[in-house]
Amino acid sequence: MARPVKAHKIVPCFFHQDREGTTRCFTCNKSLCSECAKTYDGEVYCSPQCAENAKKFDARAEDLKEMDEVYKRRELVNNFQGLIINVIIFIVICLVAFFLWKSELIFSTAVKTNIVNNMPEWAGFLKDILKP
């Protein structure tokens, strides 16, 4: 859409200094008279080069938008993979701790019984799991 020249300041046409500018180029913002203003794809430009530059800019902006979406998807996948790895590590640590608890390698049966008996009441399910 053409940007009209502000009414309070008369700006001459970039190409015809003796004529009043009525609009501006969408790309370079040059003041243009009605003869110099060319419309391409619904916008006003001073030249085909400015229209082509606008197309190139729009194409590049679209490419960047697509790249941003790919990056966000990749980041989401990486975060999910990190979560899965952390859950697996947690499960392995819990299993190792459980098997060490059930074996006699670290604690004797008497020590384990003492630890389980001194657990608070709300940890009843743990008492059942950890009974020697």
GUZADREN-266118 format. One record per residue (C-alpha): residue number from 1; x negated, y, z; residue in one letter. Coordinates in steps of 0.25 Angstrom, whole numbers, plus 2048, in hexadecimal, padded with zeros to 3 digits. Layout:
SITE | NUM | X | Y | Z | A
...
// end
This chain:
SITE | 1 | 800 | 800 | 800 | M
SITE | 2 | 7FB | 80E | 7FC | A
SITE | 3 | 7F6 | 817 | 807 | R
SITE | 4 | 7FC | 825 | 805 | P
SITE | 5 | 7F2 | 831 | 807 | V
SITE | 6 | 7F6 | 839 | 814 | K
SITE | 7 | 7FE | 845 | 810 | A
SITE | 8 | 7F7 | 84F | 819 | H
SITE | 9 | 7EA | 84E | 811 | K
SITE | 10 | 7E9 | 84E | 802 | I
SITE | 11 | 7DF | 845 | 7FD | V
SITE | 12 | 7DB | 845 | 7EF | P
SITE | 13 | 7DA | 839 | 7E6 | C
SITE | 14 | 7CC | 832 | 7E6 | F
SITE | 15 | 7CC | 832 | 7D7 | F
SITE | 16 | 7D3 | 83F | 7D4 | H
SITE | 17 | 7CF | 84A | 7DE | Q
SITE | 18 | 7DA | 853 | 7D8 | D
SITE | 19 | 7E5 | 84A | 7DB | R
SITE | 20 | 7EC | 847 | 7E9 | E
SITE | 21 | 7EA | 839 | 7EE | G
SITE | 22 | 7F7 | 832 | 7F0 | T
SITE | 23 | 7F2 | 824 | 7F6 | T
SITE | 24 | 7E5 | 81D | 7F9 | R
SITE | 25 | 7DE | 810 | 7F4 | C
SITE | 26 | 7E1 | 804 | 7FD | F
SITE | 27 | 7D3 | 800 | 7FD | T
SITE | 28 | 7CA | 80C | 7FD | C
SITE | 29 | 7D4 | 817 | 802 | N
SITE | 30 | 7D1 | 821 | 7F7 | K
SITE | 31 | 7DB | 82B | 7F5 | S
SITE | 32 | 7E2 | 829 | 7E7 | L
SITE | 33 | 7EC | 831 | 7DF | C
SITE | 34 | 7F8 | 82A | 7D8 | S
SITE | 35 | 7F0 | 828 | 7CB | E
SITE | 36 | 7E4 | 821 | 7D2 | C
SITE | 37 | 7EC | 818 | 7DB | A
SITE | 38 | 7ED | 80A | 7D5 | K
SITE | 39 | 7F6 | 7FF | 7DC | T
SITE | 40 | 7F1 | 7F1 | 7DC | Y
SITE | 41 | 7F8 | 7E6 | 7E4 | D
SITE | 42 | 801 | 7F1 | 7EB | G
SITE | 43 | 7F5 | 7F9 | 7F0 | E
SITE | 44 | 7EF | 806 | 7EB | V
SITE | 45 | 7E1 | 806 | 7E7 | Y
SITE | 46 | 7D8 | 810 | 7E0 | C
SITE | 47 | 7D1 | 805 | 7D7 | S
SITE | 48 | 7D2 | 7F7 | 7D3 | P
SITE | 49 | 7C5 | 7F5 | 7DB | Q
SITE | 50 | 7CC | 7FA | 7E8 | C
SITE | 51 | 7D7 | 7F0 | 7E5 | A
SITE | 52 | 7CD | 7E5 | 7E3 | E
SITE | 53 | 7C6 | 7E8 | 7F0 | N
SITE | 54 | 7D3 | 7E8 | 7F7 | A
SITE | 55 | 7D6 | 7DA | 7F1 | K
SITE | 56 | 7C8 | 7D5 | 7F5 | K
SITE | 57 | 7CA | 7DA | 803 | F
SITE | 58 | 7D8 | 7D3 | 805 | D
SITE | 59 | 7D2 | 7C6 | 800 | A
SITE | 60 | 7C6 | 7C7 | 809 | R
SITE | 61 | 7CF | 7CB | 815 | A
SITE | 62 | 7D8 | 7BF | 812 | E
SITE | 63 | 7CB | 7B6 | 811 | D
SITE | 64 | 7C7 | 7BB | 81F | L
SITE | 65 | 7D5 | 7B8 | 824 | K
SITE | 66 | 7D4 | 7AA | 820 | E
SITE | 67 | 7C6 | 7A8 | 825 | M
SITE | 68 | 7CB | 7AE | 833 | D
SITE | 69 | 7D6 | 7A3 | 833 | E
SITE | 70 | 7CC | 798 | 830 | V
SITE | 71 | 7C3 | 79D | 83B | Y
SITE | 72 | 7CF | 79D | 845 | K
SITE | 73 | 7D3 | 78F | 841 | R
SITE | 74 | 7C5 | 78A | 842 | R
SITE | 75 | 7C3 | 791 | 850 | E
SITE | 76 | 7D0 | 78A | 854 | L
SITE | 77 | 7CB | 77C | 850 | V
SITE | 78 | 7BE | 77F | 857 | N
SITE | 79 | 7C5 | 783 | 864 | N
SITE | 80 | 7CD | 776 | 863 | F
SITE | 81 | 7C1 | 76E | 861 | Q
SITE | 82 | 7BA | 774 | 86D | G
SITE | 83 | 7C6 | 771 | 875 | L
SITE | 84 | 7C7 | 763 | 871 | I
SITE | 85 | 7B8 | 761 | 874 | I
SITE | 86 | 7BA | 767 | 882 | N
SITE | 87 | 7C5 | 75E | 885 | V
SITE | 88 | 7BD | 752 | 881 | I
SITE | 89 | 7B1 | 756 | 889 | I
SITE | 90 | 7BB | 758 | 895 | F
SITE | 91 | 7C1 | 74A | 893 | I
SITE | 92 | 7B3 | 744 | 892 | V
SITE | 93 | 7AE | 74B | 89F | I
SITE | 94 | 7BB | 747 | 8A6 | C
SITE | 95 | 7B9 | 738 | 8A2 | L
SITE | 96 | 7AA | 738 | 8A6 | V
SITE | 97 | 7AE | 73E | 8B4 | A
SITE | 98 | 7B9 | 734 | 8B6 | F
SITE | 99 | 7B0 | 728 | 8B2 | F
SITE | 100 | 7A5 | 72E | 8BB | L
SITE | 101 | 7AF | 72F | 8C6 | W
SITE | 102 | 7B4 | 721 | 8C4 | K
SITE | 103 | 7A6 | 71B | 8C4 | S
SITE | 104 | 79D | 71B | 8D0 | E
SITE | 105 | 792 | 722 | 8CA | L
SITE | 106 | 794 | 730 | 8D1 | I
SITE | 107 | 79E | 72E | 8DC | F
SITE | 108 | 79F | 722 | 8E6 | S
SITE | 109 | 7AE | 71D | 8E8 | T
SITE | 110 | 7AD | 723 | 8F6 | A
SITE | 111 | 7AA | 731 | 8F1 | V
SITE | 112 | 7B4 | 730 | 8E6 | K
SITE | 113 | 7BF | 72C | 8F0 | T
SITE | 114 | 7BB | 738 | 8F9 | N
SITE | 115 | 7BC | 742 | 8ED | I
SITE | 116 | 7CA | 73C | 8E9 | V
SITE | 117 | 7D0 | 73C | 8F7 | N
SITE | 118 | 7CC | 74B | 8F9 | N
SITE | 119 | 7D3 | 750 | 8EC | M
SITE | 120 | 7DF | 759 | 8EE | P
SITE | 121 | 7ED | 753 | 8ED | E
SITE | 122 | 7F0 | 75A | 8E0 | W
SITE | 123 | 7E5 | 752 | 8D9 | A
SITE | 124 | 7EC | 745 | 8DC | G
SITE | 125 | 7EB | 740 | 8CD | F
SITE | 126 | 7DC | 742 | 8CE | L
SITE | 127 | 7DC | 73A | 8DA | K
SITE | 128 | 7E2 | 72E | 8D3 | D
SITE | 129 | 7D9 | 730 | 8C7 | I
SITE | 130 | 7CC | 731 | 8CF | L
SITE | 131 | 7CF | 726 | 8DA | K
SITE | 132 | 7C2 | 71E | 8DB | P
// end
